[in-house]
Amino acid sequence: MSNTPNEVEKATKEPVSSSSSGGQQAGSEDMATLNVDPNTLTVSDLYDKEKFDLETMDNKLVFHLLQASPEGLTQAEATARIEKFGPNKLPEKKVNPILMFLSFMWNPLSWVMEAAAIVAIALSNGQGMPPDWQDFVGIILLLLGNSCIGFYEERGAGKAVEALMAALAPQCKVKRDGKWETMEASNLVPGDIIAIGIGDVVPADSRMVVSNNVKIDQAALTGESLPVGKDAGDEVFSGSTVKQGEAEALVIGTGLNTFFGRAASLVAGANEGMGHLQQVLAKIGNFCICSIAIFLVAEIFVMFPGYRFRYRRGINNLLVLLIGGIPIAMPTVLSVTLAIGAKQLAEHKAIVTRISAIEELAGVTILCSDKTGTLTLNELTIKTDSVKQYSDVSVDDILLWSAYASRVENQDAIDKSVVGSLPNVSMAREGIDEMGFLPFNPVDKRTQITYRRHSDGTVHRVTKGMSQVILELSTKNMSPELENQLHADVDEFARRGLRALAVAEEDVPSGELEGEGSGFRLIGLLPIFDPPRHDTKETIDRAIDLGVHVKMVTGDQLAIAKETGRELGMGDTMYKASILNKADELQGIANSVDELVLRADGFAGVYPEHKYEIVERLQNLGHMVAMTGDGVNDAPALAKANVGVAVADASDAARSAADIVLTEAGLSTIIEAFMHSRVIFQRMRNYSIYTCAVTIRVVTTFSILVFAYKFNFPPFMVLILAIINDGTMMTISTDRVKPSRHPNAWNLVEIFSYAIVYGCYLTLSTLIFFVVIDKSNFFQRHGCKAFTDHNDFSLHSVIYLQVSILSQALIFVTRAQGFFFTERPSIFLMCAFVVAQFVATIITVYANWGFTEIYGAGWHWAGAVWIWDIVWFMPLDFIKFGMAAIIQRFAAHNGPPTPGAPVTHEQVELARQRTRMSMEAAQSVNRISTIPSRGASYYAPNMHDNVSHRRNFGSRVRHMITKTGKSLGMDSHELRRLQSTQAQAASRVLSDNN
């Protein structure tokens, strides 16, 4: 029978004993108090902590609620439950392919072309002439062609990313139908019995049923650096890692009903916002549209009131500006460029989850990198060149005897590092018989082995552990001087961020396992550290060469962070993250927190709120920031950063918040991504300058020809020009370009300045060409036929070829940083240019298309045009160099402050102003509990990134806003739980230190 909510609440609030005493009778009584029918229980009721707290209830009650047994579920039960609870993964937002296709025709540039199509079919009629079907059909085909290409490439890139992400899908061992089998973790349901062992990632929130000396690393969830022991009845979180032992566990939560599933939903889609690239595209589009609009208005006033043009003639000239001026292929070319770039990055182990992040990655000036696993190997290692000796025992023997006192199977991190310091791990038991071994435990804080040597049959003991514990055991040959030396060495190691492991040995004269020893003798002190990756130092040097400042942001101790920074050559000007909220401690260090954040080489003891604040302050100072992370607690900072990077083996929550997911460990993959993103950016920049220049060239050229000569260029030929040019420009997405040595940024003033100068120069080339044809017989003297008037159909052909060649050749100037011939273009771009201009030349020579008012002009005119355009092409490089010199003169004064340099008062005030604006924006955003979508519309409201007052992270997380205007929110119960979990972790570390 079904219970009412009040009955359920009453039943579950009665006290429930978690004691194991009383056996089956107590368990039965506990279940009697749980007056609820599991068959009618809803998912929302099951995970309502006010009714049922599956994390703290007695295991028997959990089994009863989930209708589970130690033998696991049947396949039929699992199938039914996956329908009820859903798959064990974060939900993904699928994009409708039809809407994706149509989106390529839904932007301001396409709207203008669509308006031109309407003009061609609806307004271009009358005066005894039919509608302009040719232009209408051509425009529609151009729109569909651009959309098809963009859809194909972006869809292909999306499928490639999906395939790579699918390859990362975790596996787990689960008991179904009474048998153990391996399956994808996404198929788990509440009630399943799973098996976990060393190295396994816990696939779902679970309660331990059987535990065999298990230790769990929860760093990705709580930030605590030391593994935590787990016994039967304890909860283990999904995303945590088994560091020791093996266990069987009952799954209690999957998907969004897990700790990191709920934390992942804190990155909420309150507003899609407009991405950085979309803003740039909008501004470029607006520039082109405004340019066209100015000349459209001018033509209307000149043609109709001034020249008294007939309606149809004027409409055709307006169509020339609408069709020729709009860079209709720009969204498609840039989308294709980014899609191909995403595929290339995936080949280099970087999966792009938000395609426009490629463009933002090219502009990153500061990379905030985690230490453990990214800069370092995340493996404890003995620093053999720093081992301290306190007797006549050699360093090699100290290492060997320490390995004797270590496990060779089921090792913890320290035992693994000690045994790994030997030339061959088999030496850890070679030449001895193990008589007895005492593993590490929290009380004794040491390990010990008693063994017999094969060589002489003597029995010895070796122990290793905490220095103070080993010191108290060592009575043989101990002196005040030796004791003081040990303390001094331990302090030295601590200053260098090295953990100390003391080693002592004694003889056992009786030769018995429990025999009395001769007294422990202190023989050595082993320094333990997490070594940098072999390529990290070189990678950081490369990052510095690329203009990217790398800051270490780690939860580890300050001394360890500084030692790692010194070894990597990234500096040791590092501070505890707590200083960010203690302005009174800045005296003598920095003038403000902003200056401290900018000048520091890194921060230690970092919690999630510190990462978020560091990113935000750097952004407010004008920097583009990339942040690496791997855990649920990194999600807010990853979402806030301009580019969030989830490192290899990151949790699903971190991946969902990140823009780029690495599939290979280490920083080198990120640097490769920087290089490739800059190549992609250069392609987009080159094309943007080109397309804006062509817009200026077309609208000014044909407008001035109308004003001066009443020249009526056929709109269909402009359409042919656009189709051929757009087809050629598609190949820019694979062009061979040199990446910038410095971070890239969209300088639209620079782009528009280049475009206006280039466009005016190209216009001048056509106007002078037209004047020479009209006012002289220069070309006729060289075999070219004369024209009857300014609108001779053959003249239309000649002007078409002159505009086509020089306009398209401009790309070879914009793509090169030096002279155009010093940087070889891709074979695709070169072939596309040759084919396009060959077609244009054939049209000029032979086409007799009366419907579009062009006649073939012959090979003499074609040759004359080619020579004319080559002559005018040569000075373009010098114009480029002159423009670059002028722009660089002004660029140095407008950049963000350099990391490591003092921050001016004006820059601090600007950062504070941005912060205040962010806070105001934050207060107006409500939380929406959904998983984030990485898409962005072309035109959408752009919200300021926020910062709330510097309170604790838990109380602030609901008011955070990401870089795209998304709010960060979390249920209040989850906040309390997150805070209490982190508080427990902090207290455990503090008690260990004491």
Phi, psi and omega in degrees: 000142183282145177259147172285160179304323180294321179295319179299314182297316180298318182296317188278345181271355174290147183300139180236123180280133176259005181287148178272353180288152182097347175057220187295328183296313179298319180299320180294320179297320179299316182292331179295325179290341181272076187279073182212144178267110182301335183292333182257004183285130179274161180298319181296322177292319183300323183257017172274111187292342176287341181254310181225123175252091185295345182277337185240348180296159174299143183304323182297321179292323179296316177301319181294314181298319183271001181050052183243168177215160178300344179274359178083183180266163170275163180297325179295317178297319180296320179297318180294322183286329179291334174290325183278314186263343183085169180291159182274065177200163179287139181295145180247141178272113180273136179265127178296123183298329178293316178294324177298317179297313182293335181297336178287347176251013182236079175202163186304323180293318178293326180299321180295318178294322177295323175296321178297322178296320179295319177300316183296322185267330187257326185256335181276070176209181182096176180056033177075013182245144180284166175303157183279074183297323183299313180292321180299310180296319179298318180295315180299317179296322178296316178297314180294321180297314178299316181295319180297316181295312180298318179296316182299313184290316182290321177296319178297318178296320179297319179292324178296318178295317179300319180295319180292319179294324178296326179293339179271359184302127183287151177252159177211164180253121187227149179264115177233135181055034177078004182234145178279136176214158179259132180211171176293140182298337181294344181269000179290149176225157174303134183105345177291149172257124181242157176245133179230147179216188184304130177089347181285144170267127181297122190278344181200158175300130188216164172247132181294132176256312176233128182231129179239088176054051187269136170233134186244133174269111181254021185301324182293341183254317187247348181086353180286137190271341183260141177299150183246133177290140180231131179247173178304134182098340180283156177267145171237139184271146172296142182094345176277164188239137178280119181260340182203144174082187178212157187202163167245143185218155178261124179289125179246343181209138179228162175057233181289345180267030174245170181301308183280341173295317177290324179291325179295327181288353177290339174276093191258150182271059180298322176214135176295317181070169178254126179292166183299315181295322179297323177296317180296315179300320180298318181291320177295317178299318179296322178299313180294317181295317179296320179299315180295316183299319180300313183283332174298313180298317180298316180296319180301315181290325181285316187287313188273300178291326186278297185270353181057042177300150172289154188307308186294322179296317179294318180300319179299318179293325176293322177298325178302316180290318181296315183283315186281334184276333184279122175281071187302331183276355186301308178303321181290315180300315181291322177296316178297318179300316179291320181295316177294322177298322178297321177296318180294320178294324178297326176294337178258028172070028176232111181267123182269119179262343174230108194298326181288350177295339178299315180295321180289326179298326180294337182261005183295130178254336180226131176248117175266111187248138171293156180272301189292120177088342179253301174278331182243175184279347187060036177222124177294139184220145175279127177275088192297333181280359180240013180295135179264137180250138179235015179202191179276005179285131182288164179299319180298319180289325176301315179295319181294314182292328175295323178293326175303321184274026180232151174290146174256349174228155180050049186280149166270181187297322183288315177301319180297320181291321181293311180295324180291346179282348179281152176301327179218125185297339180293342180294342183296343176226008178288137173076010179221159170246122179285120180265327180194144181224130176253111181287168180294141172217156186296342181277304182283330178057040177199165172243160181208141175232141170246127187216161178245131179282139176289327189294318183230000177076004180283156182249138182220162173234141173231138177228147176220149180169202181301141187301319183292322179294314180293324178298317180293332178282333188277106181251339185276130178059021180277140179219160178302325180295317180293321178296317178296323179296319179299313180299320180295320180292320178298318179295322178297315178301318181297319179296329180269002179077025180254138174277145184252136178230113183273151182228136177221159180216156175212156174271152175240092186301327184289341181074011180256155182300316182263011183294154181286136181271173180277357181109133182289139177243124178292125183242338182189167177229121183261127174272130181244134179208167175263105189287151175295154174296154185297334184255004187293316182298316178297322181294318179295321175300321178295320180298317179297318177300330181274003179083016180254122179271125182262122176249136177274128178233104190226151175274358182283178183290154183298317182298319179295318179298317181295317180298318178296319179298320179294317181295329183268355180072021180260008177093160179234023175280080186234155185222159172290140184296338181298340181293341181298333181253015181230080183299333182290344181269001182279352184305123178082355180256310181203161181279341181202166178295323179299317179293322178299312181298321183289320186277336186292146173276346179172175179224145180240166182063038188274134171253169183306320181294331178291317179302315180300315183293320179299313179300314184296317181295320178294321178295320180292340175273003174099009183265149169269125191241133170251141181229133175262152178193165181222346187246172176302322182289351177270349187304315180300317181291322178297320180288328181286323184298154175300321176226111175270129183241115175272120184284174181303142179066023177290158177290162179299326180296318178293320179296322182291333180271343187273160176265332180226133179246122179272141178250005177226136185289156175105163182278340185298326179297322180294319180295320175299321178296322176302311183299312183292324179295326179289326174298314180296318179299317181299321177299316181293319179296314180302315181293322181297317177297316181300310187290325176292321179296320180294323176300312179299318183297315183291310186291322180286318182301304187284335175291313181295323178295325175293314182298317189272324188234005185053041184281128183248091179281135183291129181297330180297325180289328173294323177296317176299318178300316181294318182296314181293317179296316181295320177299320178293317185291341176301330183285351178296338182293343178240017184293152178270111181228161177268127177290152178291150176275358181228158178304141181268151175211148178284105175259091186292330176299319178296312182299313181293326179294312175303314184299317182294317181294311178300314183298318179293323178296315179294322176299317180299322180298321180286318182296316179294320176302314180295319180296317179298319178297318187282322189259355181217172176247029183304310184287327180295328178294343181252027170095002180273141182286154181276159179252149185281323179203184183292343180243031173300133183299329177290326176296324175303318180296317182294315179296322177303312182293320180298317179293318184296311185295306187289326178296313183287329178294340180302330182300329180289339176277314183291333183280344185256141177277333176250213175295147187300330184276356181273346181235108186290128178286168177293154180297328180292316180295317182295315180295321180296320179296314181298314180296315182299315182283335172295315178298316180298321179293317179299318178300316182295322185281317192245338189295126172239080184251094182296326183297337180242014170062047171225143174231152179299136183259351178091167185288332179298314177294322178299316178296319180298319179296315180301314180296316180301314183291325177295319178298317180284340179288325187302318182288351185300323179298320181291326174297319179299315181295321179295317177296319180298319180297319180292316183292320181295333180296328182262343187290328187295340186269356189245002183276168177288161178298145183283135176304133181096344181264155177298148179260130182286162179299321181296320180293322178296316180297322178296317178298318179295321179298316178298321180297315180298319178297321179296319180298318180297320179294323183297321185292343182263004184252131178262154181281136173235118187277081176225160174284141187292147170252139186268003180287168175207135180282163183293311174243119179207158181296135181257118183255146179292144170295147186251166164217134175262173180301154186284072174260186181287156190301319183300318182281348182259341193299331182287346184252008180281152178231138180277180182297336180258014177090015181271140180274156176247124181220158178208145177301144185298324177297320179294324179297314180299320182292318179298316181294317182293323178297316179291325178295319177297319179297317180296317181294326179295318179295318181296317180294325177295320181292328180281000000 
